[in-house]
Amino acid sequence: MTHRLITQDEDILGGIPVFYGTRVPVQNLIDYLMTGETIDSFLDEFPTVTREQVIRFLESAGELVVANSHENSN
């Protein structure tokens, strides 16, 4: 079964992308990881986000980077 990962709704934080079913901006995860924090520390701070959501987001982001690099190399 496929579950939604990210949602945008003007009524939730002005429409910024959040993890589905939460009010946690996706940017928070990116910021945590860029400052050297761990996934576990992010999950401790934002318990409404699941490990599965984080892993799926990172996998999707990686796939986009790879796809984009292939498009740009042609």
Contact map, one row per residue, 1 for C-alpha under 8 A:
11100000000000000000000000000000000000000000000000000000000000000000000000
11110000000000000000000000000000000000000000000000000000000000000000000000
11111000000000000000000000000000000000000000000000000000000000000000000000
01111110000000000001000000000000000000000000000000000000000000000000000000
00111110000000000011000000000000000000000000000000001001100000000000000000
00011111000000001111000001000000000000000000000000000000000000000000000000
00011111100000001111000000000000000000000000000000000000000000000000000000
00000111110100111100000000000000000000000000000000000000000000000000000000
00000011111111111000000000000000000000000000000000000000000000000000000000
00000001111111110000000000000000000000000000000000000000000000000000000000
00000000111111100000000000000000000000000000000000000000000000000000000000
00000001111111110000001000000000000000000000000000000000000000000000000000
00000000111111110000001000000000000000000000000000000000000000000000000000
00000000111111110000000000000000000000000000000000000000000000000000000000
00000001111111111000000000000000000000000000000000000000000000000000000000
00000001110111111100000010000000000000000000000000000000000000000000000000
00000111100000111110000011100000000000000000000000000000000000000000000000
00000111000000011111011111000000000000000000000000000000000000000000000000
00001110000000001111111111000000000000000000000010001000000000000000000000
00011110000000000111111000000000000000000000000000000000000000000000000000
00000000000000000011111000000000000000000000000000000000000000000000000000
00000000000000000111111100000000000000000000000110000000000000000000000000
00000000000110000111111110000000000000000000000000000000000000000000000000
00000000000000000110011111010000000000000000010110000000000000000000000000
00000000000000011110001111111000000000000000000000000000000000000000000000
00000100000000001110000111111100000000000000000000000000000000000000000000
00000000000000001000000011111110000000000000000000000000000000000000000000
00000000000000000000000111111111000000000000000000000000000000000000000000
00000000000000000000000011111111100000000100000000000100000000000000000000
00000000000000000000000001111111110000000000000000000000000000000000000000
00000000000000000000000000111111111000000000000000000000000000000000000000
00000000000000000000000000011111111111000100000000000000000000000000000000
00000000000000000000000000001111111111100000000000000000000000000000000000
00000000000000000000000000000111111110000000000000000000000000000000000000
00000000000000000000000000000011111110000000000000000000000000000000000000
00000000000000000000000000000001111111000000000000000000000000000000000000
00000000000000000000000000000001111111101100000000000000000000000000000000
00000000000000000000000000000001100111111100000000000000000000000000000000
00000000000000000000000000000000100011111110000000100100000000000000000000
00000000000000000000000000000000000001111111000000000000000000000000000000
00000000000000000000000000000000000011111111100000000000000000000000000000
00000000000000000000000000001001000011111111110000000000000000000000000000
00000000000000000000000000000000000000111111111111100000000000000000000000
00000000000000000000000000000000000000011111111000000000000000000000000000
00000000000000000000000000000000000000001111111000000000000000000000000000
00000000000000000000000100000000000000000111111110000000000000000000000000
00000000000000000000000000000000000000000011111111000000000000000000000000
00000000000000000000010100000000000000000010011111000000000000000000000000
00000000000000000010010100000000000000000010011111101100000000000000000000
00000000000000000000000000000000000000000010001111111100000000000000000000
00000000000000000000000000000000000000100010000011111110000000000000000000
00000000000000000000000000000000000000000000000001111111000000000000000000
00001000000000000010000000000000000000000000000011111111100000000000000000
00000000000000000000000000001000000000100000000011111111110000000000000000
00000000000000000000000000000000000000000000000000111111111000000000000000
00001000000000000000000000000000000000000000000000011111111100000000000000
00001000000000000000000000000000000000000000000000001111111110000000000000
00000000000000000000000000000000000000000000000000000111111111000000000000
00000000000000000000000000000000000000000000000000000011111111100000000000
00000000000000000000000000000000000000000000000000000001111111110000000000
00000000000000000000000000000000000000000000000000000000111111111000000000
00000000000000000000000000000000000000000000000000000000011111111100000000
00000000000000000000000000000000000000000000000000000000001111111110000000
00000000000000000000000000000000000000000000000000000000000111111111000000
00000000000000000000000000000000000000000000000000000000000011111111100000
00000000000000000000000000000000000000000000000000000000000001111111110000
00000000000000000000000000000000000000000000000000000000000000111111111000
00000000000000000000000000000000000000000000000000000000000000011111111100
00000000000000000000000000000000000000000000000000000000000000001111111110
00000000000000000000000000000000000000000000000000000000000000000111111111
00000000000000000000000000000000000000000000000000000000000000000011111111
00000000000000000000000000000000000000000000000000000000000000000001111111
00000000000000000000000000000000000000000000000000000000000000000000111111
00000000000000000000000000000000000000000000000000000000000000000000011111
